């Protein structure tokens, strides 16, 4: 049985009681750039998501897990998306709330999620997309076995008449 416990964090399914936390995170405009979000989420939309969050990853092709510290505080979330069981691959995204960044939580949660992907979902490869200026995230993923496999030039509009490149990183499991 897989343990979703890391050294500093653990991963768990979102609960109805997480609605207000999700509302705050999803509407935090400082992270919209990395999530390609353009409009705020309503509480109703997030409630509907939580009502269906129990559906199997094989049905939804995605799953979100909350990252909690050892004091049971939700500090972020990880998403698996574009799950393709036939090809044994999935996309991955991670966000840590502002007061908890740069403390090792993302690294710990990522390691736990990668173990889950490999041992439970039998995922052969995981990929992520990271803006070229997000050096901390690039370092996080490269330190966990991801390699830069492609550069998408001027991929994301970040300001009026200003675009940023985006790296495609991939990790292939044994």
N, C-alpha and C positions, 0 to 999 in steps of 0.2 A: 504494500500500500504506500502510495506517495504521501509524503509529508509536505504540506505547504508552509512549513515553518522555516524561516531563515535564521540567521544569527541575531539580526536586529529587528526583523520584520516577520510578518506572516501575511498570507494572502487569503482572502475570504470572499464569498459571494456577497453582492450588495443586498441590503435589507431595506424594507419599507422605511425603517427609521433613519436611513441614510439620505432621504429625499432632500433635506435642507442642505446637507453637505454637498451633494451632487449639484444642487441648484447654484450654490456659491462657486464651485469649481468650474462648471460648464459655462457660467456667465462671467468668468474672470477674463476680461479682455486682454490681459497680458499674455495669456497662453493661446489665444485665438490664432496667432500667426503660425504656431506649430501644429495646430489641429485643423487648419483650413476652415475655421468657423467664421461665419459672416453675420449671423443674427443670434440674438439671445434665445435660450431655451426657456419655455414656460414650465411651471411646476406640473401642469397637466401632462405635457409631453414626457417629462421625466417620470411621473407616476406610471404612465403607460409602459414606459421602458422597464421600470422595476416590476410591474405586474407580469411581464413576459421574460424577465431575466433568467428565470428558471429553465427556459427551453434549452434543449440540448445543442451543443456547438455544432453537431452534425446537421441540425435543422436551420439554425440561425447563421451558421458560418462565421460566427463571432462570439466572443465572450469577454466580459469585463469583470475584473476582480479588484477588490479594494485592497490597498496596502495599508496595514496597520502596524504601529509600533508595539513594543512588548507591554505597553500600558493600555492597549486596546484603542488607541486614538487613530482614527482614519487619517492618513497622511498623504495619500495619493491613490492612483489607480493604474492598472495595466490593462491593455486591450490586446486581444488577439483578433485579427480581422482577416478577411479574404481566405479563410480556412479552406483548404482544398485537400480532403482526405485521399482522393485518388492520387494526387501528386505529392502528398506528404509535406505540405508547406503551409505557412501562415505568415501574415504581416504582424508586426508588433509595435505597440506604442506604449509609452510610460510617461506619467506626469507625477511630480512630487509637489505638494503645496509649498508655497514660498517660505514659511518659517522653518521647514524641515529640509530644505535643499542643502547640498554640500556637506552632508553628515554621514554618507555611506549608505543611506536607505535605498536609493535607486539601485546601486550595485547589488545589494543584498536581495532585493525583490526580484531583480532581473535574473540573478543566478537561480533563485527558486522557480521562477516561471520557466526558464530554459530547461530545468530538470523535469518539470511537469510536461512541457512540450515533447521532450524526448522520450520519457518513460511511460507516460499515460496516453498522450495523443499520437505517439509514434511519428512525430514530425521529423522529417529528414532535414529540412531547411527552414530558416526563419529569416525574414528580411525587415528592414525599416528604411524610412526616408527621413533624412535630416538636413535642414538648411545648412548651407556651407558656413555660416557665421556662428552656428551653435557648437562651438568647440567642446564644451563640457559634455554634451550628449554624444558627439562623435567619439571622444575619448572613452566614455562609459561603454559604448558598444564595442569599440575596438579592443578594449581591455577584457571583454567577455567573448572574444573569438570571432567577432564580425570583421569582415574585410570590405573595403570600398570596392565595389564592382562596377560602378557607373556614375557619371556626373551628368545631371540634367541641367543644361545651361539656361540661365535666366528663367527658371522654372516657376518661381513664386513672386508675385508682385508684392512688394513690401512697403512701397510708398508711391506717391505720384511720380510716374515715369522712372521708377527704380525697381529692378528685379534682382532676385537672389538665386544663385545656383543651389541645387539640392543634390546631396549624395544619396545613392542607393547603396546600402550596406547589407551584406548577406552572411549568414553563418550556416555552414553545412555540417551537420552532426555525423558522427562515425557510422 
